[in-house]
C-alpha cells in the first residue's frame, strides 16, 4: 500500500492513549493509528500481515525449542535457543522481512562466544548446513562467517519450484525449526563427527519430506 500524509483533528485524550499503547507495543503513533483504522474498516495492512506471520511462528516454535525475545516489531522478530554445549551458549535468531533482492526477507543467526573451539564447531556446522541445503533444496542465497549466518528467504513450491510470492507463518516456522533441530543434533553429537553430520542431515531431510513450501 502507498502512504500519504493526512491532517486529522483528534482529541488530546485520544492521542495520549494512542501514544501510551504505541509505546507499549513498540510502534510509532502513525503505525498504531494506521493499524486501528485498517481493522475498523476491514483492511489488512502489510504490517498486520507481518505480525500475523510472526505470531504464528511464535505459536509453533516457542516452548521447549525456542523462546521469543520481546514483542515483534513491524518488520522483525527475534528468538533465542540454547545449545547443550559448554556454558550453554545462546543462539539468537532474527527474522527480518522486506525487499531483499529476489527474497522476501532473511533469517539471521548469531552467537556470542569467546571460545575458539565453539566458534570453530559452529563454523563447521554452517558449512555443513550450506552443503545440505544445496543437496536437498538446491541453490540458496546464504553467507556466513564465524558465529554469524544470514539466509535469504525465498519460499517456493517443492513440486515445481515456483515461487509463492509471499511468506507463510507455518512454512517459516518449519524452516527455522529444521535449522534449530539440525544445529542441536550436530552439537549433541559433537564428539562424533559422523553422527553429528547424520543428525543434521536427518533434520533437513525430514523438513523437505514433510513440507510442500520450501524456503
BAFI-3210 file (N, C-alpha, C; in Angstrom, 3 decimals, decimal comma, padded with zeros to 6 digits):
// residues 215
n [1|2|3|4|5|6|7|8|9|10|11|12|13|14|15|16|17|18|19|20|21|22|23|24|25|26|27|28|29|30|31|32|33|34|35|36|37|38|39|40|41|42|43|44|45|46|47|48|49|50|51|52|53|54|55|56|57|58|59|60|61|62|63|64|65|66|67|68|69|70|71|72|73|74|75|76|77|78|79|80|81|82|83|84|85|86|87|88|89|90|91|92|93|94|95|96|97|98|99|100|101|102|103|104|105|106|107|108|109|110|111|112|113|114|115|116|117|118|119|120|121|122|123|124|125|126|127|128|129|130|131|132|133|134|135|136|137|138|139|140|141|142|143|144|145|146|147|148|149|150|151|152|153|154|155|156|157|158|159|160|161|162|163|164|165|166|167|168|169|170|171|172|173|174|175|176|177|178|179|180|181|182|183|184|185|186|187|188|189|190|191|192|193|194|195|196|197|198|199|200|201|202|203|204|205|206|207|208|209|210|211|212|213|214|215]
n.u [000,836|000,487|001,667|000,567|000,547|-001,721|-003,957|-005,358|-007,879|-007,901|-008,984|-007,190|-007,005|-007,424|-005,161|-003,193|-003,760|-003,315|-000,575|000,475|-000,244|001,042|003,730|003,970|003,680|005,792|005,564|005,226|003,322|001,863|001,891|000,401|-002,136|-002,751|-003,008|-005,170|-007,228|-007,325|-008,216|-010,735|-012,101|-011,983|-009,653|-006,490|-003,306|000,128|001,837|000,198|-000,188|002,416|002,818|000,964|002,229|004,563|003,428|002,327|004,624|005,803|003,856|004,063|006,702|007,788|008,623|009,730|011,785|012,491|012,608|010,791|012,023|011,030|008,428|007,322|008,405|007,335|008,553|010,362|011,461|012,487|014,162|015,422|017,699|019,033|022,073|023,207|026,000|029,291|028,900|026,422|025,786|023,991|021,895|020,869|018,102|017,023|014,355|013,944|011,834|011,034|011,926|014,455|016,307|015,821|014,477|012,121|012,821|015,000|016,749|018,580|021,275|022,948|025,650|027,183|030,338|033,359|034,882|037,227|037,105|034,359|033,526|034,817|033,516|030,885|031,233|031,888|029,441|027,830|028,992|028,430|025,621|025,103|025,996|024,187|021,750|022,135|022,193|019,659|017,782|018,673|020,209|020,907|020,640|022,969|025,137|027,947|029,939|032,372|030,349|028,093|025,366|023,592|020,629|018,840|015,348|013,259|010,539|009,267|007,468|007,802|007,309|007,244|008,993|008,101|007,815|006,240|005,657|004,935|005,331|004,676|003,459|003,517|005,232|007,588|008,120|008,573|010,986|012,805|012,590|013,653|016,302|017,160|016,816|018,612|021,031|021,151|021,160|023,597|025,441|024,851|026,046|028,708|031,176|031,436|031,998|030,807|028,306|027,276|027,000|025,144|022,916|022,268|021,675|019,463|017,529|017,153|016,348|013,929|012,528|012,310|010,912|008,449|007,242|005,545|005,953|008,988|011,747]
n.v [-001,193|002,254|005,256|008,306|011,711|012,903|015,280|015,342|015,948|015,367|014,284|015,350|013,566|011,144|010,947|010,845|008,367|006,759|007,168|006,020|003,326|002,782|003,090|000,989|-001,189|-000,940|000,623|003,268|006,331|006,848|004,324|002,737|004,041|003,720|000,931|000,486|001,880|000,478|-002,044|-001,321|-000,683|-003,017|-003,786|-005,303|-004,564|-004,441|-004,479|-005,603|-008,148|-009,068|-009,145|-011,140|-013,318|-013,503|-013,982|-016,486|-018,016|-017,795|-019,093|-021,724|-022,490|-021,640|-022,614|-025,704|-025,697|-023,066|-019,570|-016,590|-013,268|-010,613|-008,409|-008,699|-006,441|-004,128|-005,232|-007,192|-010,006|-011,669|-014,513|-016,890|-019,574|-022,290|-024,120|-027,439|-027,384|-026,566|-024,190|-023,556|-021,954|-019,231|-019,027|-016,673|-015,816|-013,824|-012,739|-010,916|-009,112|-007,957|-006,193|-007,879|-008,108|-010,827|-012,167|-012,441|-011,594|-012,209|-014,647|-014,293|-015,559|-015,644|-015,946|-015,393|-015,836|-016,534|-018,666|-020,388|-023,013|-023,548|-021,618|-022,553|-025,023|-024,166|-022,848|-025,031|-026,336|-024,474|-024,625|-027,273|-027,184|-025,501|-027,133|-029,240|-027,949|-027,250|-029,782|-030,883|-028,891|-027,119|-024,430|-021,827|-018,637|-017,723|-016,616|-016,688|-016,295|-016,647|-017,542|-016,249|-016,184|-015,577|-016,048|-015,800|-015,566|-017,281|-018,422|-021,317|-023,604|-027,009|-028,970|-027,927|-025,807|-023,194|-019,831|-018,565|-015,943|-014,784|-014,820|-017,387|-018,168|-020,801|-022,144|-020,687|-021,128|-023,870|-024,046|-022,621|-024,217|-026,623|-025,883|-025,203|-027,663|-029,247|-028,003|-028,402|-031,184|-031,635|-030,484|-031,992|-034,319|-033,758|-034,867|-036,994|-036,833|-038,020|-038,923|-036,470|-035,120|-036,818|-036,465|-033,787|-033,929|-035,603|-033,913|-031,912|-033,500|-034,506|-032,126|-031,296|-033,468|-033,333|-030,919|-028,806|-026,225|-024,736|-023,056]
n.w [000,000|-000,785|000,859|002,386|003,584|005,964|007,390|010,533|012,973|016,283|019,550|022,443|024,582|023,337|021,676|023,655|024,831|022,614|022,232|024,568|024,225|021,798|022,544|024,397|022,704|021,019|018,712|016,277|016,569|014,211|012,979|014,737|014,727|012,031|011,909|013,660|012,370|009,958|010,799|011,714|009,381|008,036|006,634|005,768|006,524|005,304|007,483|009,430|008,365|008,512|011,287|011,906|010,728|012,308|014,819|014,373|013,916|016,440|017,959|017,003|017,521|020,020|023,349|024,332|022,457|021,404|022,326|022,482|022,016|023,343|022,049|018,653|016,062|013,484|011,281|012,016|014,000|016,906|018,275|020,669|021,370|023,214|023,369|024,080|025,157|026,306|028,835|027,854|025,369|023,859|021,069|018,766|016,861|014,212|012,363|009,570|007,639|004,329|001,295|-000,214|-002,517|-004,577|-002,642|000,129|002,552|005,362|007,341|010,208|011,978|014,987|017,272|020,377|021,561|023,290|023,011|021,231|020,331|020,269|018,412|016,115|015,841|015,357|012,950|011,382|011,431|010,061|007,502|006,880|006,905|004,727|002,618|002,890|002,383|-000,295|-001,394|-000,748|-001,254|-003,216|-005,083|-002,875|-001,256|000,779|003,317|005,475|008,452|011,121|013,786|012,803|010,569|007,568|005,908|003,011|002,481|000,406|-000,432|-002,045|-004,179|-003,608|-005,484|-008,171|-008,148|-008,308|-007,211|-004,296|-003,720|-001,358|002,194|004,584|007,774|008,837|007,057|007,384|010,097|009,999|008,589|010,267|012,527|011,534|011,012|013,613|014,911|013,473|014,109|016,886|016,953|015,725|017,585|019,833|019,204|018,948|019,564|017,908|014,743|012,428|013,352|014,147|011,704|010,480|012,134|011,651|008,926|008,977|010,013|008,019|005,927|006,861|007,036|004,309|003,307|004,638|004,051|001,781|000,879|000,508|001,921]
ca.u [000,000|001,209|001,408|000,476|000,390|-003,065|-004,175|-006,523|-008,151|-008,253|-008,989|-005,904|-007,050|-007,274|-003,757|-002,424|-003,957|-002,638|000,866|000,804|-000,355|002,106|004,990|003,949|003,789|006,970|005,135|005,080|001,934|001,223|001,718|-000,712|-003,379|-002,996|-003,479|-006,507|-008,177|-007,450|-009,085|-012,088|-012,751|-011,867|-008,487|-005,308|-002,112|001,332|002,342|-000,675|000,109|003,715|002,616|000,288|003,261|005,419|002,650|002,198|005,935|005,958|002,909|004,504|008,072|008,204|008,392|010,938|012,832|012,897|011,935|010,693|012,751|010,252|007,350|007,794|008,185|006,573|009,245|011,355|011,062|013,693|014,006|016,693|017,742|020,235|022,708|023,800|027,443|029,895|028,366|025,105|025,744|022,689|021,812|019,822|017,535|016,262|013,681|013,718|011,071|011,119|012,552|015,867|016,618|014,812|013,870|011,114|013,393|016,148|016,943|019,923|021,631|024,138|026,044|028,307|031,170|034,789|035,539|037,707|036,632|032,948|033,448|035,200|032,451|029,749|031,596|031,771|028,018|027,363|029,464|027,659|024,245|025,096|026,085|022,927|020,721|022,400|021,863|018,245|016,910|019,230|020,953|020,319|021,388|023,399|026,533|028,241|031,275|032,343|029,262|027,024|024,885|022,431|019,998|017,720|014,124|012,623|009,659|008,856|006,788|008,758|006,995|007,622|009,964|007,513|007,868|004,914|005,457|004,559|005,743|003,629|003,962|003,794|006,425|008,740|008,385|009,125|012,401|013,574|012,612|014,577|017,655|017,462|016,936|019,865|022,135|021,209|021,598|025,041|026,217|024,636|026,932|029,908|032,366|031,431|031,688|029,895|026,974|026,841|026,562|023,939|021,809|021,893|021,063|018,131|016,609|016,786|015,623|012,553|011,926|011,955|009,917|007,155|006,735|005,350|006,586|010,361|012,374]
ca.v [000,000|003,514|006,055|009,741|012,482|013,450|016,119|014,899|016,644|014,323|014,698|015,183|012,355|010,004|010,888|010,401|006,919|006,162|007,209|005,023|001,996|002,646|002,879|-000,357|-002,183|-000,678|001,167|004,716|006,781|006,667|002,898|002,222|004,600|003,066|-000,423|000,542|002,284|-000,615|-003,058|-000,783|-000,705|-004,352|-003,953|-005,938|-003,894|-005,271|-004,623|-006,539|-009,493|-009,441|-009,531|-012,436|-014,313|-013,659|-014,619|-017,900|-018,624|-017,892|-020,107|-023,060|-022,831|-021,348|-023,692|-026,476|-025,459|-021,682|-018,603|-015,276|-012,191|-009,398|-008,342|-008,429|-005,105|-004,159|-005,969|-008,151|-010,854|-012,295|-015,674|-017,420|-021,014|-022,664|-025,365|-028,273|-027,320|-025,905|-022,878|-023,374|-020,724|-018,845|-018,714|-015,681|-015,775|-012,634|-012,797|-009,560|-009,178|-006,782|-006,434|-008,267|-008,673|-011,775|-012,815|-011,677|-011,261|-013,041|-015,188|-014,026|-016,414|-015,072|-016,498|-014,709|-016,774|-016,271|-019,967|-020,689|-024,347|-023,440|-020,849|-023,460|-026,012|-023,501|-022,622|-026,340|-026,599|-023,606|-025,184|-028,490|-026,804|-024,994|-028,289|-029,987|-027,196|-027,389|-031,151|-031,190|-027,806|-026,542|-023,195|-020,932|-017,401|-017,811|-016,282|-016,844|-016,054|-017,239|-017,230|-015,451|-016,683|-014,888|-016,866|-015,129|-016,367|-017,227|-019,592|-021,840|-024,891|-028,099|-029,794|-027,342|-024,744|-021,868|-019,013|-018,256|-014,502|-014,322|-015,692|-018,047|-018,441|-022,225|-022,509|-020,053|-021,855|-025,185|-023,897|-022,277|-025,412|-027,593|-025,375|-025,328|-029,089|-029,728|-027,444|-029,083|-032,551|-031,568|-030,246|-033,103|-035,409|-033,068|-035,707|-037,984|-036,042|-038,713|-038,887|-035,079|-034,846|-037,603|-035,840|-032,571|-034,334|-036,148|-032,791|-031,256|-034,487|-034,527|-030,842|-031,330|-034,533|-033,046|-029,584|-028,532|-024,933|-024,782|-021,752]
ca.w [000,000|-000,774|002,044|002,190|004,811|006,114|008,563|011,296|014,224|017,252|020,960|023,117|025,404|022,430|021,282|024,820|024,951|021,465|022,474|025,595|023,615|020,795|023,264|024,984|021,641|020,211|017,430|016,176|016,644|012,903|012,704|015,534|014,203|010,741|012,172|014,255|011,340|008,995|011,394|011,828|008,065|007,457|005,766|006,340|006,015|005,243|008,844|010,130|007,859|009,062|012,687|011,905|010,429|013,480|015,882|014,033|014,165|017,888|018,426|016,614|017,907|021,387|024,311|024,616|021,464|021,225|023,180|021,858|022,677|023,240|021,077|017,286|015,528|012,244|010,216|012,507|015,119|017,453|019,137|021,144|021,597|023,956|022,955|025,123|024,951|027,457|029,197|027,227|024,563|023,324|019,644|018,526|015,514|013,839|011,062|009,078|006,396|003,474|-000,008|-000,147|-003,819|-005,041|-001,492|000,854|003,845|005,684|008,679|010,707|013,111|015,599|018,562|021,010|022,312|023,299|022,901|019,879|019,965|019,909|017,170|015,029|015,677|014,734|011,553|010,728|011,225|008,975|006,233|006,650|006,585|003,357|001,723|002,987|001,663|-001,727|-001,787|-000,564|-001,719|-004,440|-004,868|-001,882|-001,017|002,162|003,601|006,894|008,992|012,470|014,715|012,194|009,288|007,003|004,873|002,367|002,466|-000,909|-000,414|-003,350|-004,168|-003,761|-006,641|-009,465|-007,971|-008,471|-006,009|-003,778|-003,718|-000,024|003,285|005,347|009,107|009,019|006,282|008,012|011,339|009,655|008,225|011,459|013,368|010,958|011,245|015,042|015,205|012,888|014,891|018,173|016,700|015,436|018,811|020,758|018,790|018,502|019,750|016,831|013,541|011,526|013,965|014,120|010,333|010,235|012,858|010,917|007,665|009,269|010,224|006,762|005,130|007,373|006,656|002,888|003,103|005,259|003,720|000,354|000,623|000,986|001,957]
c.u [000,874|000,818|001,408|000,310|-001,008|-003,141|-005,461|-006,667|-008,671|-008,234|-007,624|-005,868|-006,871|-005,812|-002,883|-002,545|-003,265|-001,141|001,278|000,782|000,751|003,443|005,072|004,156|004,994|006,648|005,206|003,605|001,208|000,936|000,530|-002,047|-003,745|-003,568|-004,899|-007,563|-008,401|-008,381|-010,540|-012,834|-012,545|-010,739|-007,361|-004,075|-000,934|001,896|001,507|-000,407|001,448|003,574|001,902|001,296|004,106|004,684|002,488|003,512|006,138|005,066|003,435|005,840|008,420|007,799|009,694|012,091|013,382|012,082|011,938|011,455|011,981|009,176|007,925|007,530|007,395|007,238|010,289|010,862|012,296|013,334|015,389|016,565|019,057|020,753|023,230|025,290|027,996|029,337|027,021|025,012|024,357|022,804|020,636|019,401|016,802|015,666|013,372|013,026|011,167|011,805|014,034|016,257|015,495|014,097|012,846|011,612|014,577|016,088|018,386|020,165|022,932|024,377|027,204|029,086|032,629|035,601|035,946|037,187|035,173|032,780|033,796|034,103|031,239|030,023|031,508|030,305|027,465|027,766|028,679|026,233|024,145|025,148|024,783|021,804|020,912|021,984|020,359|017,301|017,374|020,006|020,212|021,227|021,735|024,833|026,748|029,697|031,261|031,220|028,164|026,678|023,679|021,897|018,812|016,529|013,425|011,713|009,203|008,219|007,782|008,545|007,507|008,599|009,409|007,514|006,465|004,623|005,060|005,056|004,526|004,208|004,333|005,072|007,676|009,120|009,020|010,611|013,258|013,684|013,587|016,019|018,054|017,652|018,247|021,063|022,275|021,637|023,087|025,838|025,993|025,555|028,303|031,165|032,488|031,032|030,696|028,472|026,418|026,293|025,268|022,723|021,333|021,182|019,652|017,114|016,194|016,026|014,162|011,824|011,458|010,857|008,529|006,549|006,645|005,981|007,955|010,965|013,640]
c.v [001,247|004,303|007,531|010,401|013,105|014,281|015,682|015,741|015,615|014,892|014,435|013,904|011,105|009,838|010,403|008,895|006,181|006,080|006,181|003,618|001,758|002,375|001,454|-001,429|-001,958|-000,150|002,685|005,062|006,504|005,199|002,327|002,750|003,934|001,666|-000,424|000,918|001,169|-001,698|-002,590|-000,868|-002,033|-004,539|-004,654|-005,289|-004,860|-005,508|-005,623|-007,970|-009,989|-009,886|-010,870|-013,564|-014,576|-014,329|-016,110|-018,631|-018,823|-018,996|-021,518|-023,460|-022,597|-022,472|-024,392|-026,121|-024,039|-020,762|-017,248|-014,255|-010,887|-009,491|-008,102|-006,994|-005,224|-005,014|-006,956|-008,852|-011,599|-013,465|-016,105|-018,903|-021,348|-024,022|-026,126|-028,417|-026,608|-024,501|-022,574|-022,086|-020,495|-018,481|-017,760|-015,710|-014,453|-012,856|-011,364|-009,648|-007,862|-007,136|-006,705|-008,901|-009,571|-012,466|-011,898|-011,236|-012,168|-013,528|-014,941|-014,865|-015,878|-015,681|-015,669|-015,711|-016,354|-017,561|-020,227|-022,045|-024,304|-022,693|-021,725|-024,482|-025,395|-023,233|-023,918|-026,677|-025,746|-024,165|-026,444|-028,143|-026,278|-026,149|-029,093|-029,264|-027,325|-028,771|-031,413|-030,134|-027,250|-025,278|-022,291|-019,724|-017,349|-017,329|-016,360|-016,519|-016,656|-016,663|-016,347|-015,998|-015,862|-015,718|-016,096|-016,093|-016,191|-018,442|-020,014|-023,214|-026,006|-028,859|-029,211|-026,178|-023,342|-021,116|-018,589|-016,764|-013,937|-015,324|-016,223|-018,431|-019,893|-022,639|-021,917|-020,771|-023,219|-025,086|-023,573|-023,478|-026,454|-027,166|-025,585|-026,785|-029,652|-029,248|-028,162|-030,533|-032,620|-031,423|-031,328|-034,275|-034,879|-033,916|-036,780|-037,271|-036,710|-038,669|-037,472|-034,713|-035,587|-036,976|-034,586|-032,929|-034,882|-035,025|-032,150|-032,217|-034,546|-033,248|-030,860|-032,345|-034,100|-031,691|-029,376|-027,210|-024,923|-023,381|-021,689]
c.w [000,000|000,469|001,685|003,546|004,829|007,393|009,247|012,552|015,218|018,659|021,585|023,948|024,545|022,028|022,441|024,994|023,817|021,718|023,524|025,011|022,603|021,459|023,818|023,927|020,734|018,824|017,455|016,290|015,331|012,617|013,468|015,012|012,883|010,943|012,724|013,216|010,320|009,527|011,422|010,504|007,336|006,474|006,516|005,719|005,972|006,634|009,643|009,673|008,401|010,512|012,793|011,647|011,663|014,632|015,630|014,280|015,667|018,448|018,162|017,231|019,368|022,325|024,605|023,678|021,504|022,124|022,484|022,691|022,462|022,180|019,677|016,892|014,229|011,183|010,711|013,762|015,596|018,369|019,615|021,424|022,290|023,483|024,164|024,837|026,180|027,622|028,518|026,416|023,979|021,854|019,461|017,060|015,325|012,459|010,670|007,726|005,635|002,179|000,161|-001,476|-004,280|-003,885|-000,840|002,223|004,118|007,125|009,066|011,956|013,695|016,974|019,096|021,849|022,201|023,173|021,456|019,403|019,528|018,589|015,974|014,764|014,997|013,260|010,756|010,471|010,088|007,613|005,872|006,227|005,163|002,361|001,726|002,252|000,154|-002,224|-001,758|-001,145|-003,057|-004,109|-003,894|-001,711|000,462|002,268|005,103|007,187|010,388|013,333|014,127|010,818|008,860|005,841|004,304|002,281|001,125|-001,067|-001,804|-003,184|-004,463|-005,064|-007,945|-009,364|-008,106|-007,147|-005,590|-003,789|-002,372|001,009|004,018|006,701|009,327|008,295|006,895|009,297|011,054|009,320|009,446|012,387|012,857|011,190|012,700|015,440|014,678|013,694|016,228|018,015|016,436|016,726|019,861|020,450|018,370|018,636|018,681|015,540|012,602|012,051|013,958|012,743|010,014|010,920|012,137|009,615|007,886|009,430|008,914|005,851|005,556|006,974|005,202|002,630|003,567|004,878|002,205|-000,039|001,302|000,914|001,091]
res [x|x|x|x|x|x|x|x|x|x|x|x|x|x|x|x|x|x|x|x|x|x|x|x|x|x|x|x|x|x|x|x|x|x|x|x|x|x|x|x|x|x|x|x|x|x|x|x|x|x|x|x|x|x|x|x|x|x|x|x|x|x|x|x|x|x|x|x|x|x|x|x|x|x|x|x|x|x|x|x|x|x|x|x|x|x|x|x|x|x|x|x|x|x|x|x|x|x|x|x|x|x|x|x|x|x|x|x|x|x|x|x|x|x|x|x|x|x|x|x|x|x|x|x|x|x|x|x|x|x|x|x|x|x|x|x|x|x|x|x|x|x|x|x|x|x|x|x|x|x|x|x|x|x|x|x|x|x|x|x|x|x|x|x|x|x|x|x|x|x|x|x|x|x|x|x|x|x|x|x|x|x|x|x|x|x|x|x|x|x|x|x|x|x|x|x|x|x|x|x|x|x|x|x|x|x|x|x|x|x|x|x|x|x|x]
***
